[in-house]
Amino acid sequence: MNQNKSSTISVNGGLATMLCSVLLAGFASAAPDSKASPIAEGFGARAAGGKGGRVIEVANLNDRGPGSLREALSARGPRIIRFAVEGTIALDSPLVVTESQVTLDGETAPGQGITVRHHGIHFRGNCKDIIVRHLRIRVTTGGSSGDCLLFWGLDGGTVERVLVEHCSLMGATDENVNTWGQVHDVTFQWTIIAEGQPPHSMGWLSGAGSDCITIHHCLFASNADRSPRIAGGIYDVVNNVIYNWVHHNASKIGGGARVNLVNNTFIAGPQSTATEACILPEDPDQGTQLHLAGNVTPLTPTGAENQWLNVTYWQPKDGKWIERRPAPETFLAAKPFAVAPVVTQSAKEACELVLARAGARVRDADDLRVLQEVRNRAGKTLAVRHAPPQSAVRPAYTTYTNFNQVLEGRGARYPVLTRISDPGTPERPVCFFSRGRNPSGTRFIAFVKAEGLNEAYSIGSDGADVRYLYRWPSHHAWLDDNRIFDFGHHRLPDGSPARRGYYLFKDDGTGKAKGLLWPVDVNDGYGGDGHGSFVPGTGGDWIVSDTYAMHGFQHLFLFHRPSKRFVPLAKLKCDRRMDIGDGEHRVDLHPRLSRDGRTVSIDATHEGLGRQMCLMDIGPILDHPPKPQLSGE
């Protein structure tokens, strides 16, 4: 951010001419040529991309093979990728890039440009000097791997010197933009980041290892939350437009981040609560600090008002959230943080520039619709189109650190469980969350059982491509198209002793467990086993499961993967004869989830009325999960 221009702008003749032409351009589907755009600015301006390397031409729209984008991205050495074709590249899986020094130049595509559909682009490991320009990415599937652009600096790798400009990123099932691990010296400029897919609907997530990131002249539109959510190092968030967040969930800053939020425009949409603060800091003990100036919001409509009116701290205390508004001034940075320069306009002027120029060289129908909705204050977040609003109040619930504590249930506060007579009412639809097929429907799991043999296999939908999974399968569930979890007695690749528990497997034919989700050290028949499912719309963060009858009780619980904590939902008394497996009296809970993941239904006998179906609203718990350890990457 250029601090000398953070609240006013000196307009010379050339810039004045440009501003006039931009404002007159309105909604022309073709955004102005990037050569008239500002040069690369911010922390990522030093990204060299594939400068000096060979030019690789994408000659077709195939997912893979000669002439494909996937092949070009996998090439080694400095490279500049250009397009000889226009249209949509439909991907079967994410494009994974592990080689540095690449320029992906979508502006070279003829006609209507390039759209990457279904999956996004993931930069992993040691990836340096990355430039991505003039691409539209439309993710439609992928669960917790469904990011439009992912920069993943874990496992000893570092992603650095990144420039993303004039792109359009929509529909992610996880995050439209995700920087995690050691990621630094990044600029996002003149990019549309919109409509995260229901019900997760997240705009941007940066973990505690991220540092030196500039976000300027971008449009965040109709993401339910995280526009953006950032942690870790220094950020410069300037001249952006943030529109139509859900309730107060616009921008969140935590994990010790030091952030300049200057001359941004926050526009409340149909799903936003205009009377509540939309900037939410966290983690004062980690040194989180904000410098605010010139932001136009519903509470500071000119940008000249007291900026701290926009800030609320939700303080966790005794299992509850205490609203502190305005936020404690321990979060307040009196002076701006030193950052890489960005030419900065007033919030009002920048808003018009962003609406006129953000996005790829050619805007598609989705871009034009989103821009029109911002202009007209219309539209809804995709999450709200398909799911109820999030709970604004954190519920009081119990968490445990191990499975045995769930069984003991000491001090547990259980949500309300309601018996229902009509599970199919339109107001509370309940459906079984299918485990058999993977999310895209391309593969299914089959058991092979014979005398002395009990094995699970993954099979392509056409009956071909049979892959071995593991022995002694139990109650499995797909996390995404490539990963499955199941209960069993397995050994991990690190050679540790085999133990009972819930394991994660990859559909790669090796038959080896990739990770242990939680151990089950219960020697009580099938007591530790249950019927688990990933909760839809949570990106694989939540699992709901149950237990068989144990000493006259059945247990229903959630497991939160990021925090590795259990949330007990119910401890239900059942007929003692169930402990010995009497088929006539046996009623397993068999938790099923609604399509939005916010309601769980079970079969239970705890009221002494025989088999009954009961419902529980778990939405408030999903909205306010146990706090992830952002610094533990």
MOVEN-V908530 format. One record per residue. N is the residue number from 1. SS is DSSP state (2 for helix, 1 for strand, 0 for the rest). PHI is phi as a letter, one per 20 degrees, with the letter a starting at -180 (NA if undefined). Layout:
n=<N	N>
ss=<SS	SS>
phi=<PHI	PHI>
//
This chain:
n=<1	2	3	4	5	6	7	8	9	10	11	12	13	14	15	16	17	18	19	20	21	22	23	24	25	26	27	28	29	30	31	32	33	34	35	36	37	38	39	40	41	42	43	44	45	46	47	48	49	50	51	52	53	54	55	56	57	58	59	60	61	62	63	64	65	66	67	68	69	70	71	72	73	74	75	76	77	78	79	80	81	82	83	84	85	86	87	88	89	90	91	92	93	94	95	96	97	98	99	100	101	102	103	104	105	106	107	108	109	110	111	112	113	114	115	116	117	118	119	120	121	122	123	124	125	126	127	128	129	130	131	132	133	134	135	136	137	138	139	140	141	142	143	144	145	146	147	148	149	150	151	152	153	154	155	156	157	158	159	160	161	162	163	164	165	166	167	168	169	170	171	172	173	174	175	176	177	178	179	180	181	182	183	184	185	186	187	188	189	190	191	192	193	194	195	196	197	198	199	200	201	202	203	204	205	206	207	208	209	210	211	212	213	214	215	216	217	218	219	220	221	222	223	224	225	226	227	228	229	230	231	232	233	234	235	236	237	238	239	240	241	242	243	244	245	246	247	248	249	250	251	252	253	254	255	256	257	258	259	260	261	262	263	264	265	266	267	268	269	270	271	272	273	274	275	276	277	278	279	280	281	282	283	284	285	286	287	288	289	290	291	292	293	294	295	296	297	298	299	300	301	302	303	304	305	306	307	308	309	310	311	312	313	314	315	316	317	318	319	320	321	322	323	324	325	326	327	328	329	330	331	332	333	334	335	336	337	338	339	340	341	342	343	344	345	346	347	348	349	350	351	352	353	354	355	356	357	358	359	360	361	362	363	364	365	366	367	368	369	370	371	372	373	374	375	376	377	378	379	380	381	382	383	384	385	386	387	388	389	390	391	392	393	394	395	396	397	398	399	400	401	402	403	404	405	406	407	408	409	410	411	412	413	414	415	416	417	418	419	420	421	422	423	424	425	426	427	428	429	430	431	432	433	434	435	436	437	438	439	440	441	442	443	444	445	446	447	448	449	450	451	452	453	454	455	456	457	458	459	460	461	462	463	464	465	466	467	468	469	470	471	472	473	474	475	476	477	478	479	480	481	482	483	484	485	486	487	488	489	490	491	492	493	494	495	496	497	498	499	500	501	502	503	504	505	506	507	508	509	510	511	512	513	514	515	516	517	518	519	520	521	522	523	524	525	526	527	528	529	530	531	532	533	534	535	536	537	538	539	540	541	542	543	544	545	546	547	548	549	550	551	552	553	554	555	556	557	558	559	560	561	562	563	564	565	566	567	568	569	570	571	572	573	574	575	576	577	578	579	580	581	582	583	584	585	586	587	588	589	590	591	592	593	594	595	596	597	598	599	600	601	602	603	604	605	606	607	608	609	610	611	612	613	614	615	616	617	618	619	620	621	622	623	624	625	626	627	628	629	630	631	632	633>
ss=<0	0	2	2	2	0	0	0	0	0	0	0	2	2	2	2	2	2	2	2	2	2	2	2	2	0	0	0	0	1	0	0	0	2	2	2	0	0	0	0	0	0	2	2	2	2	0	0	0	0	0	0	0	1	1	1	1	1	0	0	0	0	0	0	0	0	0	0	2	2	2	2	2	2	0	0	0	0	1	1	1	1	1	0	0	0	1	1	1	1	0	0	0	0	1	1	1	0	0	0	0	1	1	1	1	2	2	2	0	0	0	0	0	1	1	1	1	1	0	0	1	1	1	1	0	0	1	1	1	1	1	1	1	0	0	1	1	1	1	0	0	0	2	2	2	0	0	0	1	1	1	1	1	0	0	0	0	0	1	1	1	1	1	1	1	0	0	1	1	1	0	0	0	0	1	1	1	1	1	1	1	0	1	1	1	1	1	1	1	0	0	1	1	1	0	0	0	0	0	0	0	1	1	1	1	1	0	0	0	1	1	1	1	1	1	1	0	0	1	1	1	0	0	0	1	0	0	0	1	1	1	0	0	1	1	1	1	1	0	0	1	1	1	0	0	0	1	0	0	0	1	1	1	1	0	0	0	1	1	1	1	1	0	0	1	1	1	0	0	0	0	1	0	0	0	0	0	0	1	1	1	0	0	2	2	2	0	0	1	1	1	1	1	0	0	1	0	0	0	0	0	0	0	0	0	0	2	2	2	2	1	0	1	1	1	1	1	0	0	1	1	1	1	1	0	0	0	0	2	2	2	1	0	0	0	0	0	0	0	0	0	0	0	0	0	0	2	2	2	2	2	2	2	2	2	2	2	0	0	0	0	1	0	0	2	2	2	2	2	2	2	2	2	2	2	2	0	0	0	0	0	2	2	2	2	2	0	0	0	0	0	0	0	0	0	0	0	0	0	1	0	0	2	2	2	2	2	2	0	0	0	0	0	0	0	0	0	1	1	0	0	0	0	0	0	2	2	2	0	0	0	0	0	0	0	0	1	0	0	0	0	0	1	1	1	1	1	1	1	1	0	0	1	1	1	1	1	1	1	1	0	0	0	0	0	0	1	1	1	1	1	0	0	0	0	0	1	1	0	0	0	0	1	1	1	1	1	1	1	1	0	1	0	0	0	0	0	0	1	1	1	1	1	1	1	1	0	0	0	0	0	0	1	1	1	1	1	1	1	0	0	0	0	0	0	0	0	0	0	0	0	0	1	1	0	0	0	0	0	0	0	1	1	1	1	1	0	0	0	1	0	0	1	1	1	1	1	1	1	1	0	0	0	0	1	1	1	1	1	1	1	1	1	0	0	2	2	2	2	2	0	0	0	0	0	0	0	0	0	0	0	1	1	0	0	0	0	0	1	1	1	1	1	1	0	0	0	0	0	0	0	1	1	1	1	1	1	0	2	2	2	2	2	0	0	0	0	0	0	0	0	0	0>
phi=<NA	e	f	f	c	f	c	c	c	e	e	e	f	f	f	f	f	f	f	f	f	f	f	f	f	l	d	g	f	e	f	g	g	f	f	e	e	g	f	g	c	n	f	e	f	e	f	e	l	e	g	n	e	f	e	d	d	e	d	b	d	f	f	b	n	g	n	e	f	g	f	f	f	e	f	e	n	g	b	d	e	c	d	e	c	c	p	d	d	e	e	e	b	f	e	d	d	c	d	f	l	c	d	d	d	f	f	f	f	f	l	e	n	c	d	e	c	n	c	d	d	d	d	c	m	e	d	c	l	c	c	c	c	l	d	d	c	c	e	c	b	p	l	f	d	e	e	f	c	d	d	d	d	d	l	n	e	c	d	b	l	c	c	d	b	l	d	c	c	b	n	g	e	d	c	f	c	c	d	b	n	e	c	b	l	c	c	d	c	l	c	e	c	b	l	g	f	f	e	f	l	d	e	b	c	c	e	f	e	f	b	l	c	d	c	c	l	d	d	e	c	l	e	f	b	m	c	d	d	c	b	o	d	e	c	d	d	b	m	e	d	d	c	l	e	e	l	d	e	e	d	c	c	b	l	n	f	d	c	e	d	c	l	e	d	d	d	f	d	g	d	e	e	f	e	d	f	d	d	c	e	c	l	f	f	e	n	g	b	c	d	d	a	m	f	e	c	g	e	c	f	d	n	e	f	f	f	f	f	e	d	c	d	e	e	f	b	l	m	c	d	d	f	d	c	f	f	g	f	f	e	e	d	f	d	f	f	f	b	f	f	c	f	d	d	f	g	f	f	f	g	f	f	f	f	e	c	f	o	f	g	d	e	e	f	f	g	f	f	f	f	f	f	f	f	e	l	d	n	c	f	g	f	f	f	c	b	f	f	f	f	e	d	f	f	e	b	e	c	c	e	b	f	f	f	f	f	f	m	f	m	f	d	e	f	f	d	d	f	c	d	c	f	d	f	g	f	c	f	c	b	f	e	f	d	f	d	f	g	e	m	e	b	c	d	c	d	d	c	b	f	m	c	b	c	d	c	d	c	f	f	e	n	e	l	e	c	f	d	a	e	l	f	c	d	d	b	e	e	b	f	c	c	c	c	b	e	r	c	c	d	e	f	f	n	f	g	f	b	f	r	e	d	d	c	d	f	d	n	e	m	d	f	e	a	d	f	b	e	c	d	c	e	b	m	e	g	e	e	a	d	e	b	f	f	g	m	d	m	n	f	d	c	d	b	b	c	f	f	c	l	n	c	d	c	d	b	d	c	d	f	f	e	l	c	e	d	f	d	a	c	d	f	c	f	g	f	f	f	d	m	f	g	f	d	f	c	f	f	l	f	c	d	f	f	e	m	e	c	d	d	c	d	b	c	f	e	m	d	m	f	c	e	c	d	b	e	d	g	g	f	f	f	c	f	g	f	f	e	f	e	e	f>
//
